[in-house]
Amino acid sequence: MKRTTGLLLLATLVAVLSMGCVPGDGKNNAEKPAGFFMGVWHGWVAPVSLIISIFDKKISVFEQYNTGWWYNFGFYIAIVGGFGGASATRSKFRSRSQRREV
């Protein structure tokens, strides 16, 4: 019970802290566009940004003011590495355990 409560509090804290760095929050503009590392961060918080954008029209999944190719590359790396990489690892693990059972 205590572990579940602790994990829930930790997940809530991470979600609240990540909301401060979502695309469209006003930190980036034409004079100071988002670069590669902000693209990586925005890729990691994309699911949170998507949910927030439903309620706040100023927030988006992708930063409007960005450096172009480098921002896009960072965003793509985070999306593929964060979501695609995890599923590929799980499928490899699952197939190994299934082979042992057969």
C-alpha positions in Angstrom: 0.0 0.0 0.0 2.8 2.4 0.9 4.7 1.6 -2.3 1.7 2.3 -4.5 1.0 5.6 -2.8 4.7 6.6 -3.1 4.7 5.7 -6.8 1.4 7.6 -7.4 2.9 10.7 -5.7 6.1 10.4 -7.7 4.2 10.1 -11.0 2.1 13.2 -10.0 5.2 15.2 -9.2 6.9 14.3 -12.5 3.7 15.2 -14.4 3.4 18.6 -12.7 7.1 19.4 -13.1 7.0 18.4 -16.8 4.1 20.8 -17.4 6.4 23.7 -17.0 8.3 22.9 -20.1 5.7 22.1 -22.7 5.7 23.5 -26.2 3.8 26.8 -26.6 4.4 27.9 -23.0 5.9 31.2 -24.1 9.6 30.4 -23.3 10.5 30.3 -27.0 9.9 33.0 -29.6 11.3 34.1 -33.0 14.4 35.7 -31.3 15.0 32.6 -29.1 13.8 29.5 -30.9 13.8 26.0 -29.4 16.8 23.9 -30.4 17.9 20.2 -30.5 17.7 19.6 -26.7 14.3 21.3 -26.4 13.1 19.1 -29.3 14.2 16.0 -27.3 12.4 17.3 -24.2 9.3 18.1 -26.2 9.4 14.6 -27.7 9.5 13.1 -24.2 6.7 15.1 -22.8 4.5 14.8 -26.0 1.8 12.7 -24.3 1.5 15.2 -21.5 1.4 18.1 -24.0 -1.3 16.3 -26.0 -3.5 16.0 -22.9 -2.9 19.6 -21.8 -3.6 20.9 -25.3 -7.1 19.6 -25.1 -7.8 22.1 -22.3 -5.4 24.9 -23.1 -5.4 26.1 -26.7 -2.0 27.9 -26.3 -0.2 24.6 -25.6 0.8 22.4 -28.5 2.6 19.1 -29.0 5.2 20.7 -31.3 7.0 24.1 -30.7 6.1 26.7 -33.3 9.3 28.7 -32.8 12.1 26.2 -33.4 15.4 26.0 -35.2 14.1 23.7 -37.9 16.0 20.5 -38.8 17.8 20.1 -35.5 14.6 20.6 -33.4 12.8 18.1 -35.6 15.6 15.6 -35.3 15.6 15.9 -31.5 11.8 15.5 -31.4 11.9 12.5 -33.6 14.7 10.8 -31.7 12.8 11.2 -28.4 9.6 9.9 -29.9 11.1 6.9 -31.5 13.6 6.2 -28.7 11.1 6.7 -25.9 8.1 4.9 -27.3 9.3 2.7 -30.2 12.4 1.5 -28.3 10.5 0.4 -25.3 8.0 -1.7 -27.3 10.9 -3.3 -29.3 12.6 -4.3 -26.0 9.4 -5.8 -24.7 8.7 -7.8 -27.8 12.3 -9.2 -27.7 11.9 -10.1 -24.1 8.5 -11.7 -24.6 9.8 -13.8 -27.6 12.7 -15.1 -25.5 10.5 -16.2 -22.6 8.1 -17.9 -25.0 10.9 -19.8 -26.6 11.9 -21.2 -23.2 8.4 -22.4 -22.5 8.1 -24.3 -25.7 
